[in-house]
Amino acid sequence: MDAALEAAQRGPRGANPLVGAVVIDNEGRQLVTGYHRGAGTPHAEADAIGQAKAAGLDLRGTTMMVTLEPCDHCGRTGPCTQAIIGAGISDVVYAVDDPHDPAAGGAATLRGAGVRVRSGLGAGESLELNRQWFLAVAAQRPFVTLHIAQTLDSRIAAEDGTSQWISSPESLADNHGLRGRIDAILVGTQTVIVDNPRLTARDAAGHVAGKQPLRAVMGLREVPADAAVRGDNGRMLHLPTRDPREALSLLYAEGIRHVMVEGGSRILSAFLAAGLVDELIVYVAPTLLGSGTPALNGLGITTLADAQHWEWDPSDGGAVLTLGRDLRLHLRPESTEALEPQPSRPAAEPAMGGY
């Protein structure tokens, strides 16, 4: 299970949890290890089984250790339960139940097919690994990634308003990769009016990618009819509110499960002040301006005791990456208390505890 948890951290955060799976034989030898690489890609269980097939390994009678209950629904990929049953795996040990109703129920399906299913091993570690995802699912809101591209002195534009390009081409390419796997990208009406961004996901050649996020614009002012966010055959949604929670509620009702907030500074600050950011990605350019637009314009914090604390996130390539001349910092909110499993249905078998 430790190996499965370690593998899970290689995947990206977002609408789906980080999940890892390891298949072992009757002697406890690890045969294959899989993990989920993001929305639309094989889940960890299917990834491991696919590797076994490619290597000509027979998985009949083996045991799969997985960090989350195998899913039992058809989304962009098929149900993991059927992949497990089809591979002939006889035992499944998973850490915690899947709280997401459309995907839940995998344990019961596996048991009905004669697979021995046990749960609870590594539960605390799995909950901590996906703490923010569990919180977002419980709150019925999208997972929120907040993106900042700034100078060393935390400026996102110069005094005259110029901001292209603070980030290196490598950072811009990385950001477009992020845009390609989220459901929606959110900015404020001020950003649309002043910067007129397109908010598209583009490939390395600069062409509009096949999959595009919803372009969401938050604010009380109308979005201009000729705004670039309305172009490129994309879908634009105006959220007539200044309340981050209301904005997330409206996006969730539209089927959005992962949103990236890009600016401006008032929107970034509002989401951070409301405690609604699950993941923070900051591109830092080795540039100093000394004046200009700050990345954040106030979080309502007046004393150090009330400061927000974040921790480095090693998932999806690491907490600190060098991209061209820039640094990419990846963080998540610091844990203040441990999550406890909240089973919504009887366990497949009594929790394993210490196994």
Salt bridges, closest charged atoms under 4 A:
ASP25 OD2 - ARG29 NE 2.72
GLU27 OE1 - ARG29 NH2 3.17
ASP47 OD2 - ARG37 NH1 2.83
ASP58 OD2 - ARG60 NH2 2.65
GLU69 OE1 - ARG345 NH2 2.02
ASP91 OD2 - ARG118 NH2 3.56
ASP97 OD1 - ARG345 NH2 3.91
GLU128 OE2 - ARG131 NH2 2.60
GLU128 OE2 - ARG332 NH2 3.06
ASP174 OD2 - ARG328 NE 2.81
ASP203 OD2 - HIS207 ND1 3.92
ASP232 OD2 - ARG202 NH2 3.76
GLU254 OE1 - ARG235 NH1 3.65
GLU262 OE2 - HIS147 ND1 3.48
GLU262 OE1 - ARG179 NH2 3.15
ASP278 OD2 - ARG141 NH1 2.82
GLU279 OE2 - HIS330 NE2 2.72
GLU311 OE2 - ARG131 NH2 3.04
GLU311 OE2 - ARG332 NE 2.96
ASP313 OD2 - ARG13 NE 2.51
ASP313 OD2 - HIS330 NE2 3.59
ASP316 OD2 - ARG181 NH2 2.64
ASP316 OD2 - ARG328 NH2 3.99
ASP326 OD1 - ARG325 NH1 3.88
